[in-house]
């Protein structure tokens, strides 16, 4: 009887199993969700938040959280890493934007080829550095870098050291042959030309005749004047000057000399630095020689007075960023640094010690330091200031020095000079309004090509085609179609170009 019951139950179980009512004990478990698919679904939710017409900082933060969830599921995704970078950029969190763009740039190139990571990274770094102080340079720092972020004549600078304490380039005494130096530069840089005159060995991709022009226009007269004005000794070893009119080319060459240095920008219209250990000046010469003179002053002061205080070094280096010749001398002129102080109360001469005694100098303070250098230079006393500061060393008081110079250096004279310099600067801004630098134009071209298939050549050069397409973009977005690259236009381009990369 029992055997018959068991047999019937067994048959019933088989029937139920075949009908699907009961799963056999040996059937497979349902497949687990695909992490990549889940990540993409989460990412699309984040993208919908960003593309909403009501996007706020809160919704951007919500989108950020979701993209982080997606990245946790697919940790090496360039797409999600880049998206997090863009969201930080939209939130104007430049520090995190720079860090995340750097992470994206470090991922395999094949995975990231569709994104303009280096362009975004460069823009984020420059915005980040615009709010940083100029770092203390004494002793430890062997290289100074000068580069620009020009929104309304806005620039920033910092210092950095190339990897490793040893020199890369051989040091060549002035009277010795410079073949070894030329050979090493050629080995590192490839096809370059040279022009040697006095202590300077100019190097670049331009022909020798062009390099000679740079020497004649940008170095020789200024160098002779500066050496005489400040009492500098001629360098005892060859000073290499790497120049180019193309900032991207110059950055590429600098990377070949210092392949381990990761701080070079992606592109920069006014790129330049001085490497003390290698006696090397690197400077963009497109549009003038202000960057070259800035770095030349660093080089000459470093040789003549390595312990000079930071305010004096930076003040004199910035002095000739924009300059002109009178009948007798090279005179510093107001430049973009006025933008930082145009709305501020001028520092009083009696207060000057407060900003010169700092271990770091912030950009607003540096703007005042440069302007006071212009004030002293206008009285033809800047060379004497340097020599006396060098002679007295740490005991030198610039406030006392200014006080001792008599009525020409009175508080009233300083205030009048400030007002006059500001008026000159504002008049020049009005006259030159609308000029864009290389990186801005490159960004406009890339953004318009992505957003509206503009078909522009991405060369960083402003022309009628780029202007016409920008006007078309303005018209489509309900803005005056005047071709002016305003802050509102920039924000719209960043948002739409960034969204297209998500």
C-alpha positions as CSV (number, residue, x, y, z in Angstrom):
1,X,0.0,0.0,0.0
2,X,2.7,2.5,1.0
3,X,4.7,1.6,-2.1
4,X,1.6,2.4,-4.3
5,X,1.1,5.8,-2.5
6,X,4.8,6.7,-3.0
7,X,4.6,5.8,-6.7
8,X,1.5,8.0,-7.2
9,X,3.2,10.9,-5.4
10,X,6.3,10.6,-7.5
11,X,4.2,10.6,-10.7
12,X,2.3,13.7,-9.4
13,X,5.6,15.6,-8.7
14,X,6.9,14.8,-12.2
15,X,3.7,16.2,-13.7
16,X,3.8,19.4,-11.6
17,X,7.5,19.9,-12.4
18,X,6.9,19.5,-16.2
19,X,4.0,22.0,-16.0
20,X,6.2,24.6,-14.2
21,X,4.2,24.6,-11.0
22,X,7.1,23.2,-9.0
23,X,10.7,24.0,-9.9
24,X,13.0,21.0,-9.7
25,X,15.5,21.1,-6.9
26,X,18.4,21.1,-9.4
27,X,17.2,24.2,-11.5
28,X,19.6,27.2,-11.8
29,X,19.1,30.3,-9.6
30,X,17.9,33.5,-11.4
31,X,20.9,35.4,-12.9
32,X,22.2,38.3,-10.8
33,X,21.8,41.9,-12.2
34,X,24.6,43.0,-14.6
35,X,26.7,45.7,-12.7
36,X,27.3,47.6,-16.0
37,X,23.7,47.6,-16.9
38,X,22.6,48.7,-13.4
39,X,25.3,51.5,-13.4
40,X,24.1,52.8,-16.8
41,X,20.5,52.9,-15.5
42,X,21.6,54.9,-12.5
43,X,23.7,57.2,-14.7
44,X,20.7,57.9,-17.0
45,X,18.8,59.0,-13.9
46,X,21.6,61.4,-13.1
47,X,21.7,62.7,-16.6
48,X,18.0,63.4,-16.5
49,X,18.5,65.5,-13.4
50,X,21.2,67.5,-15.2
51,X,19.2,68.0,-18.4
52,X,16.2,69.3,-16.5
53,X,15.1,72.9,-17.1
54,X,15.0,73.4,-13.3
55,X,18.6,72.3,-12.6
56,X,19.9,73.8,-9.3
57,X,22.9,73.2,-7.1
58,X,20.8,70.6,-5.2
59,X,19.9,68.7,-8.3
60,X,23.5,68.7,-9.4
61,X,24.5,67.3,-6.1
62,X,21.8,64.6,-6.4
63,X,23.1,63.8,-9.9
64,X,26.7,63.6,-8.4
65,X,25.5,61.0,-5.8
66,X,24.0,58.9,-8.5
67,X,27.1,59.0,-10.8
68,X,29.2,58.0,-7.8
69,X,26.9,55.0,-7.3
70,X,27.4,54.1,-11.0
71,X,31.2,54.5,-10.7
72,X,31.2,52.2,-7.6
73,X,29.7,49.5,-9.8
74,X,32.2,50.1,-12.7
75,X,35.2,51.6,-11.0
76,X,37.4,52.2,-14.1
77,X,34.8,53.9,-16.2
78,X,36.1,57.0,-17.9
79,X,32.5,58.0,-18.7
80,X,31.4,58.2,-15.1
81,X,34.7,59.7,-13.9
82,X,34.5,62.4,-16.5
83,X,30.8,63.0,-15.6
84,X,31.8,63.6,-11.9
85,X,34.5,66.0,-13.1
86,X,31.9,68.0,-15.1
87,X,29.5,68.1,-12.2
88,X,32.2,69.6,-9.9
89,X,32.9,72.1,-12.7
90,X,29.3,73.1,-12.9
91,X,29.2,73.5,-9.2
92,X,32.4,75.7,-9.4
93,X,34.3,73.4,-7.1
94,X,37.5,73.9,-9.0
95,X,39.7,71.8,-6.6
96,X,37.6,68.7,-7.0
97,X,37.0,69.3,-10.7
98,X,40.8,69.4,-11.2
99,X,41.3,66.2,-9.2
100,X,38.6,64.3,-11.0
101,X,39.6,65.5,-14.5
102,X,43.2,64.4,-13.6
103,X,41.8,61.0,-12.7
104,X,40.0,60.8,-16.0
105,X,43.1,61.8,-17.9
106,X,45.0,59.0,-16.2
107,X,42.6,56.3,-17.5
108,X,43.4,54.4,-20.7
109,X,43.4,56.8,-23.7
110,X,41.3,54.5,-25.8
111,X,38.5,54.6,-23.3
112,X,38.5,58.4,-23.0
113,X,39.2,59.4,-26.6
114,X,35.8,60.9,-27.1
115,X,36.1,63.4,-24.3
116,X,38.0,66.7,-24.3
117,X,39.5,65.9,-20.9
118,X,42.7,67.9,-21.2
119,X,40.9,71.0,-22.3
120,X,38.5,70.8,-19.3
121,X,41.4,69.9,-17.0
122,X,43.3,73.0,-18.1
123,X,40.3,75.3,-17.6
124,X,39.6,73.9,-14.2
125,X,43.3,74.1,-13.1
126,X,43.5,77.8,-14.1
127,X,40.3,78.7,-12.4
128,X,41.6,76.8,-9.3
129,X,45.0,78.5,-9.4
130,X,43.5,81.9,-9.9
131,X,42.3,81.9,-6.3
132,X,45.6,80.6,-4.8
133,X,48.4,82.6,-3.4
134,X,51.8,83.0,-5.0
135,X,53.8,80.4,-3.1
136,X,57.0,81.2,-1.2
137,X,59.9,80.9,-3.6
138,X,63.0,81.1,-1.3
139,X,65.5,78.3,-1.5
140,X,63.3,75.3,-2.0
141,X,61.5,76.3,-5.2
142,X,63.7,76.0,-8.2
143,X,61.2,76.9,-11.0
144,X,58.7,79.7,-11.3
145,X,55.8,79.4,-13.7
146,X,53.8,82.3,-15.1
147,X,50.6,81.6,-16.9
148,X,47.3,83.2,-17.5
149,X,43.6,82.8,-17.0
150,X,42.1,85.7,-18.9
151,X,38.4,86.3,-18.4
152,X,38.6,90.0,-17.9
153,X,42.4,90.4,-17.9
154,X,42.7,87.8,-15.1
155,X,45.8,85.8,-14.6
156,X,47.3,83.6,-12.0
157,X,50.7,82.3,-11.1
158,X,52.4,79.8,-8.9
159,X,55.7,78.0,-8.5
160,X,56.6,74.4,-8.9
161,X,59.6,72.2,-9.1
162,X,60.4,69.7,-11.8
163,X,60.8,66.1,-10.7
164,X,64.1,65.3,-9.0
165,X,66.7,67.6,-7.5
166,X,69.3,67.1,-10.3
167,X,69.8,69.3,-13.3
168,X,68.6,68.1,-16.6
169,X,70.7,70.3,-18.8
170,X,74.5,70.6,-18.7
171,X,75.9,73.8,-17.3
172,X,78.2,75.5,-19.9
173,X,80.6,78.2,-18.9
174,X,80.4,81.3,-21.1
175,X,83.9,80.8,-22.6
176,X,83.4,77.1,-23.3
177,X,81.8,75.4,-26.4
178,X,78.1,74.8,-26.0
179,X,77.9,71.7,-28.2
180,X,76.9,69.4,-25.3
181,X,74.0,71.7,-24.4
182,X,72.8,71.9,-28.0
183,X,73.2,68.1,-28.5
184,X,71.1,67.3,-25.4
185,X,68.4,69.8,-26.4
186,X,68.3,68.4,-29.9
187,X,68.1,64.8,-28.5
188,X,65.1,65.8,-26.3
189,X,63.3,68.2,-28.5
190,X,64.0,66.9,-32.0
191,X,64.3,69.4,-34.9
192,X,65.1,72.7,-33.3
193,X,67.3,75.7,-34.3
194,X,69.7,77.8,-32.2
195,X,70.9,81.3,-32.0
196,X,73.8,82.2,-29.6
197,X,74.6,85.8,-28.5
198,X,76.5,86.6,-25.3
199,X,75.2,84.6,-22.4
200,X,72.0,83.6,-24.3
201,X,71.4,80.5,-26.3
202,X,68.0,80.9,-28.0
203,X,66.3,77.6,-29.0
204,X,63.1,76.9,-30.8
205,X,61.3,75.4,-33.9
206,X,61.6,78.7,-35.8
207,X,64.5,79.3,-38.1
208,X,67.7,81.0,-36.9
209,X,66.7,84.4,-38.4
210,X,63.4,84.4,-36.4
211,X,65.3,83.5,-33.2
212,X,67.7,86.4,-33.9
213,X,64.7,88.7,-34.2
214,X,63.4,87.6,-30.8
215,X,66.8,88.3,-29.3
216,X,67.0,91.8,-30.9
217,X,63.4,92.7,-30.1
218,X,62.9,91.0,-26.7
219,X,66.2,90.6,-25.0
220,X,69.2,92.6,-25.9
221,X,68.2,96.2,-25.1
222,X,66.1,95.2,-22.1
223,X,68.9,93.0,-20.8
224,X,71.5,95.8,-21.1
225,X,69.3,98.3,-19.4
226,X,68.3,95.9,-16.5
227,X,71.9,94.9,-15.8
228,X,72.9,98.5,-15.6
229,X,69.8,99.6,-13.6
230,X,70.1,97.0,-10.9
231,X,73.8,96.3,-10.9
232,X,73.6,92.7,-12.0
233,X,76.7,90.7,-12.9
234,X,76.7,89.0,-16.2
235,X,75.9,85.2,-15.8
236,X,78.9,83.0,-15.7
237,X,77.2,80.2,-17.6
238,X,75.0,80.0,-20.7
239,X,71.4,80.8,-20.2
240,X,69.1,78.8,-22.5
241,X,66.0,80.6,-23.7
242,X,63.3,78.3,-25.2
243,X,60.8,80.4,-27.1
244,X,57.8,79.9,-29.4
245,X,54.9,81.9,-30.7
246,X,52.7,78.8,-30.4
247,X,51.9,78.2,-26.7
248,X,50.8,74.6,-27.3
249,X,54.1,73.9,-29.1
250,X,56.0,75.5,-26.2
251,X,54.2,73.4,-23.6
252,X,55.0,70.3,-25.6
253,X,58.7,71.1,-25.8
254,X,58.8,71.8,-22.1
255,X,57.3,68.4,-21.4
256,X,60.0,66.8,-23.4
257,X,62.7,68.5,-21.3
258,X,60.8,67.6,-18.0
259,X,58.8,64.4,-18.9
260,X,58.1,63.7,-15.2
261,X,56.6,67.1,-14.5
262,X,52.8,66.8,-14.3
263,X,52.0,70.5,-13.6
264,X,52.2,71.9,-17.1
265,X,48.9,73.2,-18.4
266,X,47.1,71.8,-21.5
267,X,47.3,75.1,-23.3
268,X,48.1,78.6,-22.2
269,X,48.6,81.8,-24.2
270,X,51.2,83.3,-21.8
271,X,53.1,80.2,-20.7
272,X,56.5,80.6,-19.3
273,X,58.8,79.5,-16.5
274,X,62.4,79.8,-15.2
275,X,64.3,76.6,-14.1
276,X,67.0,77.7,-11.8
277,X,68.9,74.4,-11.7
278,X,69.1,74.4,-15.5
279,X,69.6,78.1,-16.2
280,X,66.6,77.7,-18.5
281,X,64.0,80.3,-19.5
282,X,60.8,79.2,-21.3
283,X,58.5,81.9,-22.6
284,X,55.7,82.4,-25.1
285,X,56.6,85.3,-27.4
286,X,53.3,85.5,-29.2
287,X,52.1,89.1,-28.9
288,X,55.0,90.5,-27.0
289,X,57.9,89.8,-24.6
290,X,56.3,90.4,-21.2
291,X,56.5,86.8,-20.1
292,X,60.1,86.6,-21.3
293,X,61.1,89.7,-19.3
294,X,59.2,88.4,-16.3
295,X,61.3,85.2,-16.3
296,X,64.5,87.0,-17.2
297,X,64.1,89.1,-14.0
298,X,63.6,85.9,-12.0
299,X,66.8,84.5,-13.5
300,X,69.0,87.5,-12.9
301,X,67.7,88.0,-9.3
302,X,68.2,84.3,-8.5
303,X,71.9,84.6,-9.6
304,X,72.5,88.0,-8.0
305,X,70.6,87.8,-4.7
306,X,69.2,84.2,-4.0
307,X,67.9,85.3,-0.6
308,X,66.0,88.3,-1.8
309,X,62.5,88.5,-0.2
310,X,59.5,87.2,-2.1
311,X,57.8,90.6,-2.4
312,X,60.9,92.1,-4.0
313,X,61.5,89.2,-6.4
314,X,57.8,89.0,-7.5
315,X,57.4,92.8,-7.6
316,X,60.4,93.2,-9.9
317,X,59.6,90.2,-12.1
318,X,56.1,91.6,-12.7
319,X,57.3,95.1,-13.3
320,X,58.3,94.5,-16.9
321,X,55.4,92.2,-17.9
322,X,54.1,95.3,-19.7
323,X,56.6,98.0,-20.4
324,X,57.7,100.6,-22.9
325,X,60.8,102.6,-23.8
326,X,61.2,106.3,-23.0
327,X,64.2,108.2,-24.5
328,X,66.4,106.8,-21.7
329,X,64.9,103.8,-19.9
330,X,62.6,100.8,-20.0
331,X,59.5,101.9,-18.0
332,X,56.9,99.5,-16.5
333,X,53.2,100.3,-17.5
334,X,49.8,99.4,-16.0
335,X,48.6,95.9,-17.0
336,X,45.9,93.3,-16.3
337,X,46.8,93.2,-12.6
338,X,44.9,96.4,-12.1
339,X,41.7,94.3,-12.5
340,X,42.3,92.9,-9.0
341,X,42.4,96.2,-7.3
342,X,40.3,98.5,-9.3
343,X,37.4,98.4,-6.8
344,X,39.7,98.4,-3.7
345,X,40.9,101.1,-1.4
346,X,44.6,101.6,-2.3
347,X,47.0,100.3,0.3
348,X,48.6,103.2,2.1
349,X,52.4,103.5,1.9
350,X,52.6,103.2,5.7
351,X,50.7,99.9,5.4
352,X,53.0,98.4,2.7
353,X,55.0,96.5,5.2
354,X,51.9,94.4,6.1
355,X,51.8,92.8,2.7
356,X,55.5,92.6,2.0
357,X,56.1,90.7,5.3
358,X,54.0,87.7,4.4
359,X,55.3,84.3,3.7
360,X,52.8,84.0,0.8
361,X,51.6,86.8,-1.5
362,X,48.1,86.7,-2.7
363,X,47.2,88.0,-6.1
364,X,45.5,91.2,-4.9
365,X,48.6,92.0,-2.8
366,X,50.9,91.3,-5.7
367,X,48.9,93.7,-7.8
368,X,49.5,96.4,-5.2
369,X,53.2,95.5,-5.0
370,X,53.6,95.8,-8.7
371,X,51.8,99.1,-8.7
372,X,54.1,100.5,-6.0
373,X,57.1,99.2,-8.1
374,X,55.6,101.2,-11.0
375,X,55.3,104.2,-8.7
376,X,59.0,103.9,-7.6
377,X,60.0,103.2,-11.2
378,X,58.2,106.3,-12.4
379,X,60.6,108.3,-10.1
380,X,63.6,106.3,-11.6
381,X,64.5,104.8,-8.2
382,X,63.6,101.2,-8.6
383,X,67.2,100.1,-9.2
384,X,68.3,101.9,-6.0
385,X,65.5,100.3,-4.1
386,X,66.8,96.8,-5.1
387,X,70.5,97.6,-4.4
388,X,69.7,99.0,-0.9
389,X,67.3,96.1,-0.1
390,X,70.0,93.6,-1.2
391,X,72.7,95.4,0.9
392,X,70.6,95.7,4.1
393,X,69.2,92.2,3.9
394,X,66.6,91.2,6.5
395,X,66.9,94.5,8.3
396,X,65.6,96.4,5.3
397,X,62.2,98.2,5.8
398,X,60.5,99.2,2.6
399,X,58.0,101.4,4.5
400,X,60.9,103.3,6.1
401,X,62.7,103.5,2.7
402,X,59.6,105.0,1.1
403,X,59.2,107.5,4.0
404,X,62.8,108.6,3.7
405,X,62.5,109.5,0.0
406,X,60.9,112.9,0.5
407,X,57.8,114.6,-0.9
408,X,58.0,112.8,-4.3
409,X,57.0,109.7,-2.4
410,X,54.3,111.2,-0.3
411,X,51.0,109.6,0.4
412,X,49.2,112.1,-1.8
413,X,51.6,111.4,-4.7
414,X,51.0,107.7,-4.3
415,X,47.2,108.2,-4.3
416,X,47.4,110.3,-7.4
417,X,49.6,107.8,-9.2
418,X,47.1,105.0,-8.3
419,X,44.2,107.0,-9.8
420,X,46.1,107.9,-12.9
421,X,47.2,104.3,-13.5
422,X,43.7,103.0,-13.0
423,X,42.4,105.5,-15.5
424,X,45.0,104.4,-18.1
425,X,44.2,100.8,-17.5
426,X,40.5,101.2,-17.9
427,X,40.9,103.2,-21.1
428,X,43.0,100.4,-22.6
429,X,40.5,97.8,-21.5
430,X,37.8,99.7,-23.3
431,X,40.0,100.0,-26.4
432,X,40.9,96.3,-26.4
433,X,37.6,94.9,-25.3
434,X,36.6,91.7,-27.1
435,X,40.1,90.3,-27.4
436,X,40.2,86.6,-26.6
437,X,43.2,84.4,-25.8
438,X,44.1,81.1,-27.4
439,X,42.4,78.8,-24.8
440,X,39.1,80.7,-24.9
441,X,38.9,80.6,-28.6
442,X,39.8,76.9,-28.6
443,X,37.0,76.2,-26.1
444,X,34.5,78.2,-28.2
445,X,35.4,76.3,-31.3
446,X,35.2,72.9,-29.7
447,X,32.0,73.7,-27.9
448,X,30.2,75.1,-31.0
449,X,31.4,72.1,-33.1
450,X,29.9,69.7,-30.5
451,X,26.7,71.6,-29.8
452,X,25.7,72.7,-33.3
453,X,28.1,70.9,-35.7
454,X,29.6,74.3,-36.6
455,X,32.4,72.8,-38.7
456,X,35.0,75.2,-37.3
457,X,38.7,74.5,-37.5
458,X,39.9,74.1,-33.8
459,X,43.0,76.2,-34.1
460,X,42.5,78.7,-31.2
461,X,42.5,81.6,-33.7
462,X,39.6,84.1,-33.6
463,X,38.2,84.9,-37.1
464,X,35.1,85.7,-39.0
465,X,33.9,82.1,-39.1
466,X,34.2,81.6,-35.4
467,X,32.4,84.9,-34.7
468,X,29.6,84.1,-37.1
469,X,29.0,80.7,-35.5
470,X,29.0,82.3,-32.0
471,X,26.4,84.8,-33.2
472,X,24.3,81.9,-34.5
473,X,24.6,80.2,-31.0
474,X,23.6,83.5,-29.3
475,X,20.6,83.9,-31.5
476,X,19.4,80.3,-30.9
477,X,19.6,80.9,-27.1
478,X,17.7,84.2,-27.2
479,X,20.8,86.4,-26.6
480,X,21.9,89.5,-28.6
481,X,23.7,88.1,-31.7
482,X,26.7,90.4,-31.4
483,X,29.5,87.9,-31.3
484,X,30.7,89.1,-27.9
485,X,32.0,86.4,-25.6
486,X,30.3,87.5,-22.4
487,X,30.1,85.7,-19.1
488,X,26.6,84.6,-19.9
489,X,27.6,83.2,-23.2
490,X,30.5,81.3,-21.6
491,X,28.3,79.8,-19.0
492,X,25.8,78.6,-21.6
493,X,28.6,77.1,-23.7
494,X,30.0,75.3,-20.7
495,X,26.6,74.0,-19.6
496,X,25.6,72.7,-23.1
497,X,29.1,71.5,-24.0
498,X,29.4,69.8,-20.7
499,X,25.9,68.2,-21.0
500,X,26.8,66.9,-24.4
501,X,29.7,65.0,-22.8
502,X,27.5,63.4,-20.1
